[in-house]
Amino acid sequence: MRIANPTRTQAILKKYGFTFKKSFGQNFLQDSNVLAKIVATAELDKTINVIEIGPGIGALTEFLAEAAAEVKAFEIDRRLVPILAETLGDFDNVQIINQDILQADLQAVIQTFKNPELPLKIVANLPYYITTPIIMSLLEAGVNIAEFVVMMQKEVADRISAKPSTKNYGSLSIAAQYYTDAKVAFIVPRTVFLPQPNVDSAILQLTRLNQPRAQVIDENFFFECTRAAFVHRRKTLWNNYVSHFGKSVAIKSWLEAGFLNSEIAQNRRGESLSIEEFASLANQLFKSKAIDRESDE
């Protein structure tokens, strides 16, 4: 019997006297059809390594171990380690790592795969409370991850995959799509979880681009510009940037030059700009900022 079966899930939890910790955002999947669909979306085979985050009692891990070459599963809750040792005992291609993924040296972990040169995918049911930090940390870590197939709150998946000029489009959309092609693969109803969350979930598919979507001079400054543009969604770019960078004559002159050189109107709102347009504006602002520095020295 599959782990992701209500009867078996309850039996495992009862045997170990396991209680859910809200602080870890634990919601265990009990539907094998959903798990099979996740693995199908990830297009796994024995030439692909997988990192999983938050395996719980091993419901998804079981499917991953059957499909992929090898699985490294990060579980922060040490109470689950002995449970996973039992539920996944038949698999010799799974390693449970009792550590916070955000604290891990991923480059070192990847080298411990039997064949670290194989393509790597992240496939996981992410804890709701820390979804965004995990995704952004992994995208920015410089680790060669080919694809993410991850479950998260539907609202967050909609924001990450949103296109310009839509209500969900914002700095998070830009941050993720700067590195990846993002799309919602399918929706997962709240009824297939134990305990049942208050919202529906979605499977988000992030496919890594060969190079970032736009060329920027300074990535930190580019992301600063995108975040500043959405602080007040209904305000224009100009008003948001003056609020963020400053209202002095020199700052306004610098901003005016950036808008002029990038040919982007000051009265546009952040949600109307593509990633490429944000890159152009940030690059022009950064160039004149560098010139200002030189003239000050």
Backbone hydrogen bonds, N-H to C=O, Kabsch-Sander energy under -0.5 kcal/mol:
donor,donor_aa,acceptor,acceptor_aa,energy
5,N,3,I,-2.4
9,T,5,N,-3.3
10,Q,6,P,-2.2
11,A,7,T,-1.9
12,I,8,R,-2.6
13,L,9,T,-2.4
14,K,10,Q,-2.4
15,K,11,A,-2.4
16,Y,12,I,-1.8
17,G,13,L,-0.5
17,G,14,K,-0.7
18,F,13,L,-2.3
22,K,20,F,-0.6
24,F,21,K,-1.2
25,G,22,K,-1.7
26,Q,21,K,-1.1
27,N,25,G,-0.6
28,F,194,L,-3.3
30,Q,192,V,-2.7
32,S,4,A,-0.7
32,S,30,Q,-0.5
35,L,31,D,-1.6
36,A,32,S,-2.6
37,K,33,N,-1.7
38,I,34,V,-2.0
39,V,35,L,-2.2
40,A,36,A,-2.1
41,T,37,K,-2.3
42,A,38,I,-1.9
43,E,39,V,-0.7
43,E,40,A,-0.7
44,L,39,V,-1.1
48,I,45,D,-1.7
49,N,119,P,-2.7
50,V,70,E,-2.5
51,I,121,K,-2.4
52,E,72,K,-2.6
54,G,74,F,-3.3
58,G,55,P,-2.3
59,A,55,P,-0.5
62,E,58,G,-2.2
63,F,59,A,-0.8
64,L,60,L,-2.3
65,A,61,T,-3.0
66,E,62,E,-1.5
67,A,63,F,-1.5
68,A,64,L,-3.2
69,A,45,D,-0.7
69,A,48,I,-2.6
70,E,48,I,-0.7
71,V,93,N,-3.0
72,K,50,V,-2.4
73,A,71,V,-0.5
73,A,95,Q,-3.0
74,F,52,E,-2.9
74,F,72,K,-0.5
75,E,73,A,-0.6
75,E,97,I,-2.4
78,R,76,I,-0.8
80,L,77,D,-1.9
81,V,78,R,-0.9
84,L,80,L,-2.7
85,A,81,V,-2.0
86,E,82,P,-1.2
87,T,83,I,-2.9
88,L,84,L,-2.3
89,G,86,E,-1.3
91,F,88,L,-2.0
95,Q,71,V,-2.4
97,I,73,A,-3.3
97,I,95,Q,-0.5
98,N,96,I,-0.6
99,Q,97,I,-1.9
103,Q,100,D,-1.9
104,A,100,D,-0.6
104,A,101,I,-0.9
106,L,104,A,-1.1
109,V,105,D,-2.2
110,I,106,L,-2.9
111,Q,107,Q,-1.3
112,T,109,V,-1.6
113,F,110,I,-1.5
118,L,115,N,-1.6
121,K,49,N,-2.2
122,I,147,E,-2.6
123,V,51,I,-1.9
123,V,121,K,-0.6
124,A,149,V,-1.5
125,N,53,I,-0.5
126,L,124,A,-0.8
126,L,151,M,-1.7
130,I,127,P,-1.4
131,T,128,Y,-1.1
134,I,130,I,-1.9
135,I,131,T,-2.4
136,M,132,T,-2.7
137,S,133,P,-2.3
138,L,134,I,-2.3
139,L,135,I,-2.4
140,E,136,M,-2.2
141,A,137,S,-0.7
142,G,139,L,-0.5
143,V,138,L,-0.6
145,I,143,V,-1.9
146,A,120,L,-2.6
146,A,144,N,-0.6
147,E,120,L,-0.9
148,F,206,L,-2.6
149,V,122,I,-3.0
150,V,204,L,-2.4
151,M,124,A,-2.9
152,M,202,A,-2.0
154,K,200,D,-2.2
156,V,153,Q,-0.7
157,A,153,Q,-2.1
158,D,154,K,-2.5
159,R,155,E,-1.6
160,I,156,V,-2.6
161,S,157,A,-2.0
162,A,158,D,-0.5
162,A,159,R,-0.7
165,S,271,E,-3.8
166,T,163,K,-0.8
169,Y,166,T,-1.0
174,I,170,G,-2.0
175,A,171,S,-2.5
176,A,172,L,-2.2
177,Q,173,S,-2.7
178,Y,174,I,-1.6
179,Y,176,A,-1.0
180,T,176,A,-1.6
181,D,207,T,-2.5
182,A,180,T,-0.5
183,K,205,Q,-1.9
185,A,183,K,-0.6
185,A,203,I,-3.0
186,F,203,I,-0.8
188,V,201,S,-2.8
192,V,189,P,-1.4
193,F,190,R,-1.4
194,L,28,F,-2.2
201,S,188,V,-2.9
202,A,152,M,-2.6
203,I,186,F,-3.0
204,L,150,V,-3.1
204,L,202,A,-0.7
205,Q,183,K,-3.1
206,L,148,F,-2.6
206,L,204,L,-0.6
207,T,181,D,-2.6
207,T,205,Q,-0.6
208,R,146,A,-2.2
208,R,206,L,-0.6
209,L,179,Y,-2.8
213,R,178,Y,-2.6
216,V,214,A,-0.6
222,F,218,D,-2.3
223,F,219,E,-2.6
224,E,220,N,-1.9
225,C,221,F,-2.4
226,T,222,F,-1.9
227,R,223,F,-2.4
228,A,224,E,-2.4
229,A,225,C,-1.3
230,F,226,T,-0.5
230,F,227,R,-1.3
231,V,228,A,-1.0
235,K,232,H,-1.7
237,L,268,R,-3.3
238,W,266,Q,-1.9
240,N,236,T,-2.3
241,Y,237,L,-2.7
242,V,238,W,-2.5
243,S,239,N,-1.9
244,H,240,N,-1.9
245,F,241,Y,-3.5
246,G,241,Y,-0.6
246,G,242,V,-1.4
252,K,248,S,-2.5
253,S,249,V,-2.2
254,W,250,A,-2.2
255,L,251,I,-2.6
256,E,252,K,-2.6
257,A,253,S,-2.0
258,G,254,W,-1.8
259,F,255,L,-2.5
260,L,256,E,-2.5
261,N,257,A,-2.7
262,S,258,G,-1.7
263,E,259,F,-0.7
263,E,260,L,-0.7
264,I,259,F,-1.9
268,R,265,A,-1.4
270,G,229,A,-0.6
272,S,269,R,-1.9
273,L,270,G,-1.7
278,F,274,S,-2.3
279,A,275,I,-2.3
280,S,276,E,-2.1
281,L,277,E,-2.4
282,A,278,F,-2.8
283,N,279,A,-2.6
284,Q,280,S,-2.2
285,L,281,L,-2.4
286,F,282,A,-2.6
287,K,283,N,-2.4
288,S,284,Q,-1.9
289,K,285,L,-1.8
290,A,286,F,-2.2
291,I,287,K,-2.0
292,D,288,S,-2.2
293,R,289,K,-2.0
294,E,290,A,-2.2
295,S,291,I,-2.4
296,D,292,D,-1.4
297,E,293,R,-1.1
297,E,294,E,-0.6
